[in-house]
Amino acid sequence: MDWEKPSRELGDILARAAEPFTLAVKRKMFGGLSLLINGHMFAGVHGSKIVLRLGQEERAQALADMGAHPFEPMPGRVMKEYVVVPDTVWADPETLEEWLRRSIEFAGALPPKEPKPKRARATKGGRP
């Protein structure tokens, strides 16, 4: 499978939509923008797609009503809480902001992730 470079344009669109959500942390993951809250990713850009993490009811609504589809970053590897939103959603700033709000509410209700301990850096000679 060929790797698709994340769209800078979609990163900009997602970043603008996230501006009202002051608790959102922007991080670059796999070359594209990802948004996190309490250590949990809730939105991001993957290739030419914007993906959102949603609760069961919102996910079902997104799949049924707006034409979203499950996020499958690799064939056969569906990320169960994530959907790919159609361009009709991210082309409308108000609609994207509404779905982003739903995503951040879901991820923000999860228990905060504990930060991973930092690994010791190796120095010359291969010893920390």
C-alpha positions as CSV (number, residue, x, y, z in Angstrom):
1,M,0.0,0.0,0.0
2,D,1.3,3.4,-1.0
3,W,1.5,6.1,1.8
4,E,-0.4,9.2,0.9
5,K,1.1,12.4,2.2
6,P,-1.2,14.3,4.5
7,S,-3.0,17.3,2.9
8,R,-1.6,20.6,4.2
9,E,-4.9,22.3,3.1
10,L,-7.0,20.0,5.2
11,G,-4.6,20.5,8.1
12,D,-5.2,24.3,7.8
13,I,-9.0,23.7,7.6
14,L,-8.9,21.5,10.7
15,A,-6.7,23.9,12.6
16,R,-9.0,26.8,11.9
17,A,-12.0,24.8,13.0
18,A,-10.3,23.8,16.2
19,E,-9.5,27.4,17.3
20,P,-12.6,27.8,19.5
21,F,-11.6,24.7,21.5
22,T,-8.8,26.0,23.7
23,L,-8.1,22.6,25.4
24,A,-7.3,21.0,22.0
25,V,-3.6,20.2,21.6
26,K,-2.1,20.3,18.1
27,R,0.4,17.6,17.3
28,K,2.0,16.3,14.2
29,M,1.4,12.6,13.7
30,F,2.3,10.6,10.7
31,G,3.2,13.8,8.9
32,G,-0.2,15.5,9.4
33,L,-2.1,17.5,12.0
34,S,-3.7,15.6,14.9
35,L,-5.8,17.1,17.7
36,L,-5.7,15.7,21.2
37,I,-7.4,16.3,24.5
38,N,-6.2,14.8,27.7
39,G,-3.8,12.7,25.6
40,H,-6.5,11.2,23.4
41,M,-6.6,11.9,19.7
42,F,-10.1,13.2,18.7
43,A,-9.4,14.4,15.1
44,G,-6.8,14.4,12.5
45,V,-5.7,14.5,8.9
46,H,-4.8,11.2,7.2
47,G,-3.8,11.7,3.6
48,S,-6.7,13.5,1.9
49,K,-9.2,12.8,4.7
50,I,-10.3,14.4,7.9
51,V,-11.1,11.8,10.6
52,L,-13.0,12.3,13.8
53,R,-13.4,10.1,16.9
54,L,-17.0,9.8,17.9
55,G,-19.2,8.1,20.4
56,Q,-21.4,5.2,19.3
57,E,-24.6,7.4,18.7
58,E,-22.7,10.2,16.9
59,R,-20.8,7.6,14.8
60,A,-24.0,5.9,13.8
61,Q,-25.5,9.2,12.9
62,A,-22.5,10.3,10.9
63,L,-22.4,7.0,9.0
64,A,-26.2,7.0,8.2
65,D,-26.9,10.7,7.7
66,M,-23.8,12.5,6.4
67,G,-22.1,9.9,4.3
68,A,-19.1,9.2,6.6
69,H,-17.4,5.9,6.5
70,P,-15.3,3.9,9.0
71,F,-11.6,5.0,9.2
72,E,-9.4,2.2,7.8
73,P,-5.8,3.5,7.8
74,M,-4.6,0.2,6.4
75,P,-6.7,-2.5,4.6
76,G,-8.4,-4.6,7.2
77,R,-7.4,-2.3,10.1
78,V,-10.6,-0.4,11.0
79,M,-10.2,2.1,13.9
80,K,-13.6,1.4,15.5
81,E,-14.3,4.9,17.0
82,Y,-13.1,6.9,14.1
83,V,-14.9,8.0,10.9
84,V,-13.8,9.7,7.7
85,V,-16.0,12.7,7.2
86,P,-17.0,13.6,3.6
87,D,-15.9,16.8,2.0
88,T,-19.4,18.3,2.4
89,V,-18.6,18.5,6.2
90,W,-15.2,20.0,6.1
91,A,-16.1,22.4,3.2
92,D,-18.6,24.1,5.6
93,P,-16.9,25.6,8.6
94,E,-20.0,25.6,10.8
95,T,-20.7,21.9,10.1
96,L,-17.1,20.9,10.7
97,E,-17.0,22.9,14.0
98,E,-20.2,21.1,15.1
99,W,-18.9,17.7,14.4
100,L,-15.5,18.6,15.9
101,R,-17.4,19.7,19.1
102,R,-19.0,16.3,19.2
103,S,-15.7,14.6,18.8
104,I,-14.0,16.6,21.5
105,E,-16.9,16.0,23.9
106,F,-16.5,12.3,23.4
107,A,-12.7,12.1,23.8
108,G,-12.7,14.7,26.6
109,A,-15.0,12.5,28.7
110,L,-12.4,9.6,28.5
111,P,-10.0,9.3,31.5
112,P,-6.8,11.3,30.9
113,K,-4.0,9.3,29.5
114,E,-0.9,9.0,31.7
115,P,2.1,10.4,29.9
116,K,4.6,7.8,28.8
117,P,7.9,7.9,30.8
118,K,10.7,9.5,28.8
119,R,13.4,7.1,27.8
120,A,17.0,7.7,28.6
121,R,19.0,9.1,25.7
122,A,22.0,7.1,24.5
123,T,25.3,8.9,24.5
124,K,28.4,8.2,22.6
125,G,29.4,4.6,23.0
126,G,25.7,3.5,23.2
127,R,25.4,4.0,27.0
128,P,22.9,6.4,28.6
